[in-house]
Amino acid sequence: MAPAIGAPAPDFSLKDQDQKEVKLGDFRGKKRVVLIFYPLDWSPVCTKEHVCLVNDMKRFEQLDAQVLGLSVDSVWSHKAYADKMGIHYPLLADFHPRGAVAAKYGVYLDDKGISGRAIFVIDKKGNLAWQKNYDIPVVPDIQEVSKALEEVK
């Protein structure tokens, strides 16, 4: 079950593709966060989603937001994927215990062993401000996410 809008976002600490520890709480008071849960590196729909994010990264920067990608893939998979795709935002490995962070957000698909496709916007106070789940074969509308981010103070 996903936390309610307005509730504190569940905190976490995970390694990114460069083996750096990324803590959600470190952004509190500094930036809004766009938390992108996606099923797997290298899959066709996830790849299209990341292409859209890479192409719109300037928009997220203008809106003073940090994008964080998150899947159950390993740090090594994220590293190869980020290098291949030109991804410069953190890709976080929710690898062990598998899907633990996705489960906190209510998007882990236990029967499939992956997270679902979902996007959460977290305000500067660390509270959930916007959230949307997507069907796995659907590429999220990144403009819709930008619009939601604009409305978050």
DONUSE-742380 format. One record per residue: residue number from 1; residue in one letter; z, x, y of N, C-alpha, C, O in turn. Coordinates in Angstrom, 1 decimal, m for minus. Layout:
<sites>
NUM, A, Z, X, Y, Z, X, Y, Z, X, Y, Z, X, Y $
...
</sites>
This chain:
<sites>
1, M, 0.0, 0.8, m1.2, 0.0, 0.0, 0.0, 0.0, 0.9, 1.3, 0.8, 1.8, 1.4 $
2, A, m1.0, 0.6, 2.1, m1.1, 1.4, 3.3, 0.1, 1.1, 4.3, 0.5, m0.1, 4.4 $
3, P, 0.6, 2.1, 5.0, 1.6, 1.8, 6.1, 1.0, 0.9, 7.1, m0.2, 0.8, 7.3 $
4, A, 1.8, 0.1, 7.8, 1.4, m0.9, 8.8, 1.0, m0.2, 10.1, 1.5, 0.9, 10.5 $
5, I, 0.0, m0.8, 10.8, m0.4, m0.3, 12.1, 0.9, m0.4, 13.0, 1.6, m1.4, 13.0 $
6, G, 1.1, 0.7, 13.7, 2.3, 0.8, 14.6, 3.4, 1.6, 13.9, 4.3, 2.0, 14.6 $
7, A, 3.4, 1.7, 12.6, 4.4, 2.4, 11.9, 4.1, 3.9, 11.9, 3.0, 4.3, 12.2 $
8, P, 5.2, 4.7, 11.7, 4.9, 6.2, 11.7, 4.0, 6.5, 10.6, 4.1, 6.0, 9.4 $
9, A, 3.0, 7.4, 10.9, 2.1, 7.9, 9.8, 2.9, 8.8, 8.9, 3.7, 9.7, 9.3 $
10, P, 2.7, 8.6, 7.6, 3.4, 9.5, 6.6, 3.1, 11.0, 6.8, 1.9, 11.3, 6.9 $
11, D, 4.1, 11.8, 7.0, 3.8, 13.2, 7.3, 3.4, 13.9, 6.0, 3.7, 13.5, 4.9 $
12, F, 2.8, 15.0, 6.2, 2.4, 15.8, 5.0, 2.1, 17.2, 5.5, 1.9, 17.5, 6.7 $
13, S, 2.0, 18.1, 4.5, 1.6, 19.5, 4.7, 0.7, 19.9, 3.6, 1.1, 19.9, 2.4 $
14, L, m0.6, 20.2, 3.9, m1.6, 20.6, 2.9, m2.3, 21.9, 3.3, m2.4, 22.2, 4.5 $
15, K, m2.9, 22.6, 2.4, m3.8, 23.7, 2.7, m5.2, 23.3, 3.0, m5.7, 22.4, 2.4 $
16, D, m5.8, 24.0, 4.0, m7.2, 23.7, 4.3, m8.1, 24.7, 3.6, m7.7, 25.5, 2.8 $
17, Q, m9.4, 24.6, 3.9, m10.4, 25.5, 3.2, m10.2, 27.0, 3.5, m10.7, 27.8, 2.8 $
18, D, m9.4, 27.3, 4.5, m9.1, 28.7, 4.8, m7.7, 29.1, 4.3, m7.2, 30.2, 4.7 $
19, Q, m7.1, 28.3, 3.4, m5.8, 28.5, 2.9, m4.7, 28.4, 3.9, m3.6, 28.9, 3.7 $
20, K, m4.9, 27.8, 5.1, m3.9, 27.6, 6.1, m3.2, 26.3, 5.9, m3.8, 25.3, 5.5 $
21, E, m1.9, 26.4, 6.1, m1.1, 25.2, 5.9, m1.3, 24.3, 7.2, m1.1, 24.8, 8.3 $
22, V, m1.6, 23.1, 7.0, m1.9, 22.1, 8.1, m0.8, 21.0, 7.9, m0.8, 20.3, 6.9 $
23, K, 0.0, 20.8, 9.0, 1.0, 19.8, 8.9, 0.7, 18.7, 9.9, 0.4, 19.0, 11.1 $
24, L, 0.7, 17.5, 9.5, 0.3, 16.4, 10.4, 1.3, 16.4, 11.6, 0.8, 16.2, 12.7 $
25, G, 2.6, 16.6, 11.4, 3.5, 16.6, 12.4, 3.3, 17.6, 13.5, 3.8, 17.4, 14.7 $
26, D, 2.5, 18.7, 13.3, 2.2, 19.7, 14.3, 1.3, 19.1, 15.4, 1.3, 19.7, 16.5 $
27, F, 0.7, 18.0, 15.2, m0.2, 17.4, 16.2, 0.5, 16.4, 17.1, 0.0, 16.0, 18.1 $
28, R, 1.7, 16.0, 16.7, 2.5, 15.0, 17.4, 2.8, 15.5, 18.8, 3.2, 16.6, 19.0 $
29, G, 2.5, 14.7, 19.8, 2.7, 15.0, 21.2, 1.5, 15.9, 21.8, 1.5, 16.1, 23.0 $
30, K, 0.6, 16.2, 20.9, m0.5, 17.1, 21.4, m1.9, 16.4, 21.3, m2.6, 16.4, 22.3 $
31, K, m2.2, 15.9, 20.2, m3.5, 15.3, 20.0, m3.4, 14.0, 19.1, m2.5, 13.9, 18.3 $
32, R, m4.4, 13.2, 19.3, m4.6, 12.1, 18.3, m5.3, 12.7, 17.1, m5.9, 13.7, 17.2 $
33, V, m5.1, 12.1, 15.9, m5.6, 12.6, 14.7, m6.5, 11.5, 14.1, m6.1, 10.3, 14.0 $
34, V, m7.7, 11.9, 13.6, m8.6, 11.1, 12.8, m8.5, 11.6, 11.4, m9.0, 12.7, 11.1 $
35, L, m7.9, 10.9, 10.6, m7.6, 11.3, 9.2, m8.7, 10.6, 8.3, m8.7, 9.4, 8.1 $
36, I, m9.6, 11.4, 7.7, m10.7, 10.9, 7.0, m10.4, 11.2, 5.5, m10.4, 12.3, 5.0 $
37, F, m10.1, 10.1, 4.7, m10.0, 10.2, 3.3, m11.4, 10.0, 2.7, m12.0, 9.0, 3.0 $
38, Y, m11.8, 10.9, 1.8, m13.1, 10.7, 1.2, m13.0, 11.1, m0.3, m12.1, 12.0, m0.7 $
39, P, m13.8, 10.5, m1.2, m13.6, 10.7, m2.6, m13.8, 12.2, m3.1, m12.9, 12.7, m3.7 $
40, L, m14.9, 12.8, m2.8, m15.2, 14.2, m3.4, m16.1, 15.0, m2.5, m17.1, 14.4, m2.0 $
41, D, m15.9, 16.3, m2.4, m16.9, 17.2, m1.9, m18.2, 17.1, m2.7, m18.1, 16.7, m3.9 $
42, W, m19.3, 17.3, m2.1, m20.6, 17.5, m2.8, m21.2, 16.1, m3.2, m22.4, 16.1, m3.6 $
43, S, m20.5, 15.0, m3.1, m21.2, 13.8, m3.5, m22.1, 13.3, m2.4, m21.8, 13.6, m1.2 $
44, P, m23.1, 12.6, m2.7, m24.1, 12.2, m1.7, m23.6, 11.4, m0.5, m23.9, 11.7, 0.7 $
45, V, m22.8, 10.4, m0.7, m22.3, 9.6, 0.4, m21.3, 10.4, 1.2, m21.3, 10.3, 2.5 $
46, C, m20.4, 11.2, 0.6, m19.5, 12.0, 1.3, m20.2, 13.0, 2.2, m19.8, 13.3, 3.3 $
47, T, m21.3, 13.6, 1.6, m22.0, 14.5, 2.4, m22.6, 13.9, 3.6, m22.6, 14.5, 4.7 $
48, K, m23.2, 12.7, 3.5, m23.7, 12.0, 4.7, m22.6, 11.7, 5.7, m22.9, 11.8, 6.9 $
49, E, m21.4, 11.3, 5.2, m20.3, 11.1, 6.1, m20.0, 12.3, 6.9, m19.8, 12.3, 8.1 $
50, H, m19.9, 13.5, 6.2, m19.5, 14.7, 6.9, m20.7, 15.2, 7.9, m20.4, 15.7, 8.9 $
51, V, m21.9, 14.9, 7.5, m23.0, 15.2, 8.5, m22.8, 14.4, 9.8, m23.0, 15.0, 10.9 $
52, C, m22.5, 13.1, 9.7, m22.2, 12.3, 10.8, m21.0, 12.9, 11.7, m21.1, 12.9, 12.9 $
53, L, m20.0, 13.3, 11.0, m18.8, 13.8, 11.7, m19.1, 15.1, 12.4, m18.8, 15.3, 13.5 $
54, V, m19.9, 16.0, 11.7, m20.2, 17.3, 12.3, m21.1, 17.0, 13.5, m20.9, 17.7, 14.6 $
55, N, m22.0, 16.1, 13.4, m22.9, 15.8, 14.5, m22.2, 15.2, 15.7, m22.6, 15.3, 16.9 $
56, D, m21.1, 14.4, 15.5, m20.4, 13.8, 16.5, m19.1, 14.5, 16.9, m18.3, 13.9, 17.7 $
57, M, m18.9, 15.7, 16.5, m17.7, 16.4, 16.7, m17.4, 16.6, 18.2, m16.2, 16.5, 18.6 $
58, K, m18.4, 16.8, 19.1, m18.2, 16.9, 20.5, m17.5, 15.6, 21.0, m16.6, 15.7, 21.9 $
59, R, m17.9, 14.5, 20.5, m17.3, 13.2, 21.0, m15.8, 13.2, 20.6, m15.0, 12.7, 21.5 $
60, F, m15.4, 13.6, 19.4, m14.0, 13.6, 19.0, m13.2, 14.6, 19.9, m12.1, 14.4, 20.3 $
61, E, m13.9, 15.7, 20.2, m13.2, 16.7, 21.1, m13.0, 16.2, 22.5, m11.9, 16.3, 23.1 $
62, Q, m14.0, 15.4, 23.0, m13.9, 14.8, 24.3, m12.7, 13.8, 24.3, m12.1, 13.6, 25.4 $
63, L, m12.5, 13.1, 23.2, m11.5, 12.1, 23.1, m10.1, 12.8, 22.7, m9.2, 12.1, 22.4 $
64, D, m10.0, 14.1, 22.8, m8.8, 14.8, 22.5, m8.2, 14.5, 21.1, m7.0, 14.2, 21.0 $
65, A, m9.1, 14.5, 20.1, m8.7, 14.1, 18.8, m9.0, 15.3, 17.8, m10.0, 16.0, 17.9 $
66, Q, m8.1, 15.4, 16.9, m8.3, 16.4, 15.8, m8.7, 15.6, 14.5, m8.1, 14.7, 14.1 $
67, V, m9.9, 16.0, 14.0, m10.4, 15.4, 12.7, m9.8, 16.2, 11.6, m9.9, 17.5, 11.6 $
68, L, m9.3, 15.5, 10.6, m8.8, 16.2, 9.3, m9.5, 15.4, 8.2, m9.3, 14.2, 8.0 $
69, G, m10.3, 16.1, 7.4, m10.8, 15.6, 6.2, m9.9, 15.8, 5.0, m9.2, 16.8, 5.0 $
70, L, m9.8, 14.9, 4.1, m8.8, 15.0, 3.0, m9.4, 14.4, 1.7, m9.8, 13.2, 1.7 $
71, S, m9.4, 15.2, 0.6, m9.8, 14.7, m0.7, m9.0, 15.4, m1.7, m8.2, 16.3, m1.4 $
72, V, m9.2, 15.0, m3.0, m8.4, 15.6, m4.1, m9.1, 17.0, m4.6, m8.6, 17.6, m5.5 $
73, D, m10.1, 17.4, m3.9, m10.8, 18.7, m4.3, m9.9, 19.9, m4.0, m8.9, 19.8, m3.2 $
74, S, m10.1, 21.0, m4.7, m9.3, 22.2, m4.5, m9.7, 22.9, m3.1, m10.8, 22.6, m2.6 $
75, V, m8.9, 23.8, m2.7, m9.1, 24.6, m1.6, m10.5, 25.4, m1.7, m11.3, 25.5, m0.8 $
76, W, m10.8, 25.8, m2.9, m12.0, 26.6, m3.2, m13.2, 25.7, m3.1, m14.2, 26.2, m2.5 $
77, S, m13.2, 24.5, m3.6, m14.3, 23.6, m3.4, m14.5, 23.3, m1.9, m15.6, 23.3, m1.4 $
78, H, m13.4, 23.0, m1.2, m13.5, 22.8, 0.2, m14.1, 24.0, 1.0, m14.9, 23.8, 1.9 $
79, K, m13.8, 25.2, 0.6, m14.3, 26.4, 1.3, m15.8, 26.4, 1.1, m16.5, 26.6, 2.1 $
80, A, m16.3, 26.3, m0.1, m17.7, 26.4, m0.4, m18.4, 25.2, 0.3, m19.5, 25.4, 0.9 $
81, Y, m17.8, 24.0, 0.3, m18.4, 22.9, 0.9, m18.5, 23.0, 2.4, m19.5, 22.7, 3.0 $
82, A, m17.4, 23.4, 3.0, m17.4, 23.6, 4.5, m18.4, 24.7, 4.9, m19.1, 24.5, 5.9 $
83, D, m18.5, 25.8, 4.2, m19.4, 26.8, 4.5, m20.9, 26.3, 4.4, m21.7, 26.6, 5.3 $
84, K, m21.2, 25.6, 3.4, m22.5, 25.0, 3.2, m22.9, 24.0, 4.2, m24.0, 23.9, 4.7 $
85, M, m21.9, 23.1, 4.6, m22.1, 22.0, 5.5, m21.9, 22.3, 7.0, m22.3, 21.5, 7.9 $
86, G, m21.4, 23.5, 7.3, m21.1, 23.9, 8.7, m19.9, 23.1, 9.3, m19.9, 22.7, 10.4 $
87, I, m19.0, 22.8, 8.4, m17.8, 22.0, 8.8, m16.7, 23.0, 9.3, m16.3, 24.0, 8.7 $
88, H, m16.3, 22.7, 10.6, m15.3, 23.6, 11.2, m13.9, 22.9, 11.4, m13.0, 23.6, 11.9 $
89, Y, m13.8, 21.7, 11.0, m12.5, 21.0, 11.1, m11.9, 21.2, 9.7, m12.6, 21.4, 8.7 $
90, P, m10.5, 21.1, 9.6, m9.9, 21.3, 8.4, m10.3, 20.2, 7.3, m10.3, 19.0, 7.6 $
91, L, m10.5, 20.8, 6.1, m10.7, 19.9, 4.9, m9.4, 20.2, 4.1, m9.2, 21.3, 3.6 $
92, L, m8.6, 19.2, 3.9, m7.3, 19.4, 3.2, m7.4, 19.0, 1.8, m7.9, 18.0, 1.3 $
93, A, m6.7, 19.9, 1.0, m6.7, 19.7, m0.5, m5.5, 19.0, m1.0, m4.4, 19.5, m1.0 $
94, D, m5.7, 17.7, m1.3, m4.7, 16.8, m1.9, m4.8, 17.0, m3.4, m4.9, 16.0, m4.1 $
95, F, m4.7, 18.2, m3.8, m5.0, 18.6, m5.2, m3.9, 18.6, m6.2, m4.0, 18.1, m7.3 $
96, H, m2.7, 19.0, m5.7, m1.6, 19.1, m6.7, m0.3, 18.8, m5.9, 0.1, 19.6, m5.0 $
97, P, 0.5, 17.8, m6.2, 0.1, 16.8, m7.2, m1.1, 15.9, m6.7, m1.1, 15.5, m5.6 $
98, R, m2.0, 15.7, m7.6, m3.3, 15.1, m7.3, m3.1, 13.7, m6.6, m2.5, 12.8, m7.1 $
99, G, m3.7, 13.7, m5.4, m3.7, 12.4, m4.6, m2.3, 12.0, m4.1, m2.2, 10.8, m3.7 $
100, A, m1.4, 12.9, m4.0, 0.0, 12.5, m3.5, m0.1, 12.0, m2.0, 0.6, 11.0, m1.7 $
101, V, m0.8, 12.6, m1.2, m0.9, 12.2, 0.2, m1.7, 10.9, 0.3, m1.3, 10.0, 1.0 $
102, A, m2.8, 10.8, m0.4, m3.6, 9.6, m0.4, m2.8, 8.4, m0.9, m2.9, 7.3, m0.4 $
103, A, m1.9, 8.6, m1.9, m1.0, 7.6, m2.3, m0.1, 7.1, m1.2, 0.2, 5.9, m1.1 $
104, K, 0.4, 8.0, m0.4, 1.3, 7.7, 0.7, 0.6, 6.7, 1.7, 1.2, 5.9, 2.3 $
105, Y, m0.7, 6.9, 1.8, m1.5, 6.1, 2.7, m2.1, 4.9, 2.0, m2.8, 4.1, 2.6 $
106, G, m1.8, 4.7, 0.7, m2.3, 3.5, 0.0, m3.8, 3.6, m0.4, m4.4, 2.5, m0.6 $
107, V, m4.4, 4.8, m0.4, m5.8, 4.9, m0.7, m6.1, 5.6, m2.0, m7.3, 5.9, m2.3 $
108, Y, m5.1, 6.1, m2.7, m5.4, 6.8, m4.0, m5.8, 5.8, m5.1, m5.1, 4.8, m5.3 $
109, L, m6.9, 6.1, m5.7, m7.4, 5.3, m6.8, m7.0, 5.9, m8.1, m7.8, 6.8, m8.7 $
110, D, m5.9, 5.5, m8.6, m5.3, 6.2, m9.8, m6.2, 6.1, m11.0, m6.3, 7.1, m11.8 $
111, D, m6.9, 5.0, m11.2, m7.8, 4.8, m12.3, m9.1, 5.8, m12.3, m9.7, 6.1, m13.3 $
112, K, m9.4, 6.2, m11.1, m10.6, 7.1, m10.9, m10.1, 8.6, m10.7, m10.9, 9.5, m10.8 $
113, G, m8.9, 8.8, m10.3, m8.4, 10.1, m10.0, m8.9, 10.7, m8.7, m8.9, 11.9, m8.5 $
114, I, m9.3, 9.8, m7.7, m9.8, 10.2, m6.4, m9.2, 9.3, m5.4, m8.6, 8.3, m5.7 $
115, S, m9.3, 9.7, m4.1, m8.9, 8.8, m3.0, m10.1, 7.9, m2.7, m11.3, 8.3, m3.0 $
116, G, m9.8, 6.8, m2.2, m10.9, 5.9, m1.7, m11.4, 6.4, m0.4, m10.9, 7.4, 0.1 $
117, R, m12.4, 5.7, 0.1, m12.9, 6.1, 1.4, m12.2, 5.3, 2.5, m12.3, 4.1, 2.5 $
118, A, m11.5, 6.0, 3.4, m10.7, 5.3, 4.4, m10.6, 6.2, 5.6, m10.6, 7.5, 5.5 $
119, I, m10.4, 5.6, 6.8, m10.2, 6.4, 8.0, m8.9, 5.8, 8.7, m8.8, 4.6, 8.9 $
120, F, m8.1, 6.7, 9.1, m6.9, 6.3, 9.9, m6.9, 7.1, 11.2, m7.2, 8.3, 11.3 $
121, V, m6.6, 6.4, 12.3, m6.4, 7.0, 13.6, m4.9, 7.0, 13.9, m4.2, 5.9, 13.8 $
122, I, m4.4, 8.2, 14.2, m3.0, 8.3, 14.5, m2.8, 8.7, 15.9, m3.4, 9.7, 16.4 $
123, D, m1.9, 8.0, 16.7, m1.8, 8.3, 18.1, m0.9, 9.6, 18.3, m0.4, 10.2, 17.3 $
124, K, m0.8, 10.0, 19.6, m0.1, 11.2, 19.9, 1.4, 11.1, 19.5, 2.1, 12.2, 19.4 $
125, K, 1.9, 9.9, 19.4, 3.4, 9.8, 19.0, 3.5, 9.9, 17.5, 4.7, 9.9, 17.0 $
126, G, 2.4, 10.0, 16.7, 2.5, 10.1, 15.3, 2.5, 8.7, 14.6, 2.9, 8.6, 13.4 $
127, N, 2.1, 7.7, 15.3, 2.1, 6.3, 14.7, 0.6, 5.9, 14.3, m0.3, 6.4, 15.0 $
128, L, 0.5, 5.1, 13.3, m0.8, 4.6, 12.9, m1.3, 3.6, 14.0, m0.6, 2.7, 14.3 $
129, A, m2.5, 3.9, 14.5, m3.0, 3.1, 15.5, m4.2, 2.2, 15.1, m4.5, 1.2, 15.6 $
130, W, m4.9, 2.7, 14.1, m6.1, 2.0, 13.6, m6.4, 2.5, 12.1, m6.1, 3.7, 11.8 $
131, Q, m6.9, 1.6, 11.3, m7.2, 2.0, 9.9, m8.3, 1.1, 9.4, m8.4, m0.1, 9.7 $
132, K, m9.2, 1.7, 8.6, m10.2, 0.9, 7.9, m10.5, 1.5, 6.6, m10.7, 2.7, 6.4 $
133, N, m10.6, 0.7, 5.5, m11.1, 1.1, 4.2, m12.6, 0.7, 4.1, m13.0, m0.2, 4.6 $
134, Y, m13.3, 1.6, 3.4, m14.7, 1.4, 3.1, m15.0, 1.4, 1.6, m14.3, 2.1, 0.9 $
135, D, m16.0, 0.7, 1.2, m16.4, 0.8, m0.2, m16.9, 2.2, m0.4, m17.5, 2.8, 0.5 $
136, I, m16.7, 2.8, m1.6, m17.1, 4.1, m1.9, m18.5, 4.4, m1.6, m18.8, 5.5, m1.0 $
137, P, m19.5, 3.6, m1.9, m20.9, 3.9, m1.6, m21.3, 3.7, m0.1, m22.5, 3.8, 0.2 $
138, V, m20.4, 3.4, 0.8, m20.7, 3.1, 2.2, m20.3, 4.3, 3.0, m19.2, 4.8, 3.0 $
139, V, m21.3, 4.7, 3.9, m21.0, 5.7, 4.9, m20.3, 5.0, 6.1, m20.9, 4.1, 6.6 $
140, P, m19.1, 5.5, 6.4, m18.5, 4.8, 7.6, m19.3, 5.0, 8.9, m20.0, 6.0, 9.1 $
141, D, m19.1, 4.0, 9.7, m19.8, 4.0, 11.0, m18.9, 4.9, 12.0, m17.9, 4.4, 12.4 $
142, I, m19.4, 6.1, 12.2, m18.6, 7.0, 13.0, m18.5, 6.5, 14.5, m17.5, 6.8, 15.2 $
143, Q, m19.5, 5.8, 15.0, m19.4, 5.2, 16.3, m18.2, 4.2, 16.4, m17.5, 4.1, 17.4 $
144, E, m18.0, 3.4, 15.3, m16.9, 2.5, 15.3, m15.6, 3.2, 15.4, m14.6, 2.8, 16.0 $
145, V, m15.5, 4.4, 14.7, m14.3, 5.2, 14.7, m14.0, 5.7, 16.1, m12.9, 5.7, 16.6 $
146, S, m15.1, 6.2, 16.8, m15.0, 6.7, 18.2, m14.5, 5.6, 19.1, m13.7, 5.8, 20.0 $
147, K, m15.1, 4.4, 18.9, m14.7, 3.3, 19.8, m13.2, 3.0, 19.6, m12.5, 2.7, 20.5 $
148, A, m12.7, 3.0, 18.3, m11.3, 2.7, 18.0, m10.5, 3.8, 18.7, m9.4, 3.5, 19.2 $
149, L, m10.9, 5.0, 18.6, m10.2, 6.2, 19.1, m10.1, 6.0, 20.7, m9.0, 6.4, 21.2 $
150, E, m11.1, 5.6, 21.3, m11.1, 5.4, 22.8, m10.0, 4.4, 23.2, m9.4, 4.5, 24.3 $
151, E, m9.7, 3.4, 22.4, m8.7, 2.4, 22.7, m7.3, 2.8, 22.4, m6.4, 2.1, 22.8 $
152, V, m7.1, 4.0, 21.7, m5.8, 4.4, 21.4, m5.3, 5.3, 22.5, m5.9, 6.3, 22.9 $
153, K, m4.2, 4.9, 23.1, m3.6, 5.7, 24.2, m2.8, 6.9, 23.8, m2.3, 7.6, 24.6 $
</sites>
